Amino acid sequence: MDSGIMQFGQFLITVLAIAMIGYLGFSVIGLVIERLKRHGAPSDEVLAEMEELRLRVQELEAERVRFAELEDRVEFAERLLAQEPRPGNALTPGQEP
């Protein structure tokens, strides 16, 4: 199998895993909040833990955005590398860009 395809597959799996973790994090927080509404006011410890979970989910969402940007850059680089070299575009030794 082509190395580029394998790397892209691994990258895609990583992005999907991060998105899934973010989704699950939001789901868990929603369930906790719903349960707390049914059973009364939460303790300070539970509130602190919920705030920690919110922060972790925000971090995961930021990473998801970062991975999406990296994916765009990788795709762009792959397109550039796949292009045929054009005469006159290559620098010769000692030539300034």
C-alpha positions in Angstrom: 0.0 0.0 0.0 1.2 3.5 -0.7 2.9 5.2 2.2 1.0 8.5 1.6 -2.4 6.7 1.7 -1.5 5.0 4.9 -0.4 8.2 6.5 -3.6 9.9 5.4 -5.6 7.0 6.8 -3.9 7.3 10.1 -4.4 11.0 10.2 -8.1 10.6 9.3 -8.6 8.0 12.1 -6.9 10.4 14.6 -9.2 13.3 13.5 -12.3 11.1 13.8 -11.2 9.8 17.2 -10.8 13.3 18.5 -14.2 14.3 17.1 -15.8 11.3 18.8 -14.1 12.1 22.1 -15.5 15.6 21.9 -18.9 14.4 21.1 -18.9 11.9 23.9 -17.6 14.5 26.3 -20.5 16.8 25.5 -22.9 13.9 25.8 -21.6 12.9 29.3 -21.8 16.5 30.5 -25.4 16.7 29.2 -26.4 13.5 31.0 -24.8 14.6 34.2 -26.5 18.0 34.1 -29.9 16.3 33.3 -29.5 13.9 36.2 -28.5 16.6 38.6 -31.6 18.6 37.7 -33.8 15.6 38.6 -32.0 14.9 41.9 -31.5 18.3 43.4 -28.7 20.7 43.7 -25.1 19.4 43.2 -22.4 19.5 45.8 -19.4 21.8 45.4 -17.3 18.7 44.5 -19.6 17.8 41.6 -19.7 21.4 40.4 -15.9 21.5 40.3 -15.7 18.2 38.4 -18.3 19.4 35.9 -16.2 22.6 35.3 -13.1 20.4 34.8 -15.0 18.3 32.3 -16.2 21.5 30.5 -12.6 22.7 30.2 -11.4 19.3 28.9 -14.1 19.3 26.2 -13.1 22.8 25.2 -9.5 21.7 24.9 -10.6 18.7 22.7 -12.6 21.0 20.5 -9.6 23.3 20.0 -7.5 20.3 19.1 -10.2 19.2 16.6 -10.0 22.5 14.9 -6.2 22.3 14.8 -6.3 18.9 13.3 -8.8 20.1 10.6 -6.3 22.9 9.7 -3.5 20.4 9.6 -5.5 18.1 7.4 -6.0 21.0 4.9 -2.3 21.7 4.9 -1.4 18.0 4.3 -3.9 17.8 1.4 -2.4 21.0 -0.1 1.1 19.6 0.2 0.1 16.3 -1.3 -1.4 18.2 -4.3 1.8 20.2 -4.7 3.9 17.1 -4.6 1.7 15.2 -7.1 2.2 18.0 -9.7 4.5 17.4 -12.6 7.7 19.6 -12.3 7.5 22.4 -14.8 10.5 23.6 -16.7 11.7 27.0 -15.4 10.2 26.5 -11.9 13.2 24.7 -10.5 16.1 26.7 -9.1 19.6 26.1 -10.3 22.5 26.0 -7.9 23.4 29.6 -6.8 20.1 31.0 -8.1 18.2 33.3 -5.8 14.4 32.6 -5.3 
